[in-house]
Amino acid sequence: MDHVIEINDDYSKRLDWDNLKSLCYSCHSIKTHGEKKRRQKETVSGYWLIEQIKQIKRKDNKK
């Protein structure tokens, strides 16, 4: 079984029957791998954005 909307994306849907879908092992693995890559990109871009904001704040504090 696969969670259509990942538990990491919306924990409240973890027990929702409408959020479950039957997938074969290989399809589930492909989907899960793709979701992991998407989350990693979001984390990296989110980290980059936070660092940019910190740099701007540091520059403003020096003025």
Sequence and secondary structure as in RCSB ss.txt:
>XXXX:A:sequence
MDHVIEINDDYSKRLDWDNLKSLCYSCHSIKTHGEKKRRQKETVSGYWLIEQIKQIKRKDNKK
>XXXX:A:secstr
 EESS TTT GGGTT GGGEE   HHHHHHHHHHHHHHHHHHHHHHHHHHHHHHHHHHHHHH 
